[in-house]
Amino acid sequence: MSDLKPMTPGATDTAERRRSHRVFIAMPVLVRGKHAGQPFEEETQTVSVSAHGGLLRVAAKVVRGQAISIVNAKTAEELPCTVTSLGQKENGKTEVGVEFNEPSPLFWRIAFPPEDWDPSERKRPGSSAHRPSPPLPKPGR
């Protein structure tokens, strides 16, 4: 099972401009589109997801503004998307930001943090802020 990793506190400037929370999670997806008039399909994984789209790494050549579709490998649900950004290239794959044509928070089948969620307040093992208080002394002792 994949680990859910919320954004780091240092990324709050970007988070404030986002319409929904981004969750860093590797989820298997199928990307469908066309390059030079030829259809392609590519199995890959997400880097992060949100109610409005996600970030993936793809080997296929895509351009900003291109219409593609994403298939959730676990549910076979397919949604049309638009390529919104092209990022770093690594090992023959490019980071590609995609936006759903319509917000679809249920597509990923995960629970997103509430809008007022502060990642700095999340529970950490061994954190003194979340340890139970010692029992109160009993009256008469």
N, C-alpha and C positions, 0 to 999 in steps of 0.2 A: 504494500500500500504506500502511496506517496505521502510525503510530509507536507503539511500546509505550513507555509512560512509567510507571515504578514510582512508588510514593508518595514524596513528599518527606520528608526526615528530620524536619521539623517536625510531621509527622502521625503520629509514632510512638505517641502516647498512644492514638489511635483504633485503630491497627494492633494494639496489644497486646490489645485487646478483640475483635478479629476472629477468626473461625474459619479464614479462609484469606486469602491475599494478594489485594489488589485491584490490578488493572492498569488504568491509564488508557489506553483505546483506543476509537476511534470505529469501531464495527462496525454494518453495516446490519442492522436487525431489523424484524419485523412484529409489532405488538402487537394482540392480539385480546381482546375483552371485551364487556361489556354496560353500557350507561348508560341508566337509566330503562326497562329492559326491552328496549331496542333494541340489537342487536349492532353493534359497530364494529370496524373494522380500520384501523390507522394504520402507515404506513411511517415509521421514525425511525432514530436511531442511539444506540448506547450512549455513555455518558460514561466509565464504568468497568465492569469485570467481575470476577467472582471465581468460585470453584468453587460458591458458594452462591447466586449471583444477579447482580445488576448495578444500575447507575444509568442511567436513560434520561431523555430529555426528550420529553414527550408533550403534544399539544394536547387529546386526549380527556379528559373529566371522569372521574376515578377517585377512589376514597376508600380510606383506610387499611383494610386487612383484606379488600379486594376480591380475588376470584379473577379472574385474567387468564391469558393464555398468551403466550409469546414464541416467535417463529419465527426461527431463524437463517437469514438470507436466502441465505447461501452453500450451506447443506446442506439446507434445507427441514425440518430437525428442529424439532419443536414441543414445548415443555415447559410444564406448568402452573406458575403462580407465584402468589404473594400479594403485594399491594402492602403494603410495610412502612413506607414513609415518603413524605411529600410535602415537597418543598423549595421553592427559589426559583422564581419565575415570571419568564420572560424571553421577549420576542417571542411571546407567546401560548402558550408551552409551559411546563409545570411539570416540575421535576426529580422523578422518581419512583424510589424504591428498591424493588426487587423481590427476593423470595427464592424460589428453586426449592422445590417441595414436597419434593424429595429432592436432596441434593448431586449436582451433575453437572459435574465439572471438565472433561469431554471435550466438552461442548456448544459451547464457544466455539472449539475447535480451535486453542488456543494453549498454549504451555508457560508454566506459572506458575513464579515463582521458588521455590527451595526454602525450607522453613520457617525455616532459620537465615540466610537471605540478609539482608545489611545494605546498604541502598541507598547509604550513605556510602562503601562500599568498591568501588563499581562502577568499571569502567575508564573513564577520560576521555581523549580525545585530548590529547596533549601533557603529560600528567601525569607528573611525574618518578618517581612511585612505580611506574610500569609500564614504564619505559624499560629496554632490555636493558643489562646491564653491559658495560663496555668489555672487549675481549679481554685475557686475561692475557699478560704478557710471556713469550716463548719462552725456555726454559732455555739458558744459555750466552751470553746477550747482555747 
